[in-house]
Amino acid sequence: MAENVKRYMIRFTASMVAYMLILISSVSWLGSNETGPLMRGAVALMPVIPGLFALWAVVVFYRSIDEFKQRLIAEAMIIAALLMGFGSFAYGFLEGALALPAFPTIWIFPTLIGFWGLVGCFQKYVVYR
């Protein structure tokens, strides 16, 4: 395994472990404590901090790979963002016309990352075969 991949795996894994631990702790704390909105908001945002370290690990890794791989990753992300954007746009129309439930905003980023992975697999196994 290349050195840049090892560094990425260590950084990303560490940030995701921290994210999970902080998320579990904050949800538990929010469920068992009654405090003011400022404190509740601060505790609710705590999992964002290790999430930012995960994003940093991705950017550092992206900068460490060759131009062709950068192009593939960027192209996959652009297509995923367009799919997510257009999908949410279409769902907004359907939401009003069919009285569908609102799409919780907490699922937008994970859905985007999921689309990114699917598009990347499609590129790898179909387009650039």
Contacts in CASP RR format, 6 or more apart in sequence:
PFRMAT RR
TARGET T0000
AUTHOR 0000-0000-0000
METHOD contacts of the structure
MODEL  1
MAENVKRYMIRFTASMVAYMLILISSVSWLGSNETGPLMRGAVALMPVIP
GLFALWAVVVFYRSIDEFKQRLIAEAMIIAALLMGFGSFAYGFLEGALAL
PAFPTIWIFPTLIGFWGLVGCFQKYVVYR
1 9 0 8 1.000
4 61 0 8 1.000
4 64 0 8 1.000
4 65 0 8 1.000
5 61 0 8 1.000
7 60 0 8 1.000
7 61 0 8 1.000
7 64 0 8 1.000
8 57 0 8 1.000
8 58 0 8 1.000
8 60 0 8 1.000
8 61 0 8 1.000
8 64 0 8 1.000
11 53 0 8 1.000
11 54 0 8 1.000
11 56 0 8 1.000
11 57 0 8 1.000
11 60 0 8 1.000
12 54 0 8 1.000
12 57 0 8 1.000
12 58 0 8 1.000
12 61 0 8 1.000
14 53 0 8 1.000
15 50 0 8 1.000
15 51 0 8 1.000
15 53 0 8 1.000
15 54 0 8 1.000
15 57 0 8 1.000
16 50 0 8 1.000
16 54 0 8 1.000
18 50 0 8 1.000
18 53 0 8 1.000
19 47 0 8 1.000
19 50 0 8 1.000
19 51 0 8 1.000
19 54 0 8 1.000
22 46 0 8 1.000
22 47 0 8 1.000
22 49 0 8 1.000
22 50 0 8 1.000
23 47 0 8 1.000
25 46 0 8 1.000
26 43 0 8 1.000
26 44 0 8 1.000
26 46 0 8 1.000
26 47 0 8 1.000
29 43 0 8 1.000
30 40 0 8 1.000
30 43 0 8 1.000
30 44 0 8 1.000
62 70 0 8 1.000
62 73 0 8 1.000
65 73 0 8 1.000
72 120 0 8 1.000
72 123 0 8 1.000
72 124 0 8 1.000
72 128 0 8 1.000
75 123 0 8 1.000
76 116 0 8 1.000
76 117 0 8 1.000
76 119 0 8 1.000
76 120 0 8 1.000
76 123 0 8 1.000
77 116 0 8 1.000
79 115 0 8 1.000
79 119 0 8 1.000
80 112 0 8 1.000
80 113 0 8 1.000
80 114 0 8 1.000
80 115 0 8 1.000
80 116 0 8 1.000
80 117 0 8 1.000
80 118 0 8 1.000
80 119 0 8 1.000
81 112 0 8 1.000
83 115 0 8 1.000
83 119 0 8 1.000
84 108 0 8 1.000
84 111 0 8 1.000
84 112 0 8 1.000
84 115 0 8 1.000
88 103 0 8 1.000
88 108 0 8 1.000
91 100 0 8 1.000
91 103 0 8 1.000
94 100 0 8 1.000
95 101 0 8 1.000
95 102 0 8 1.000
95 103 0 8 1.000
END
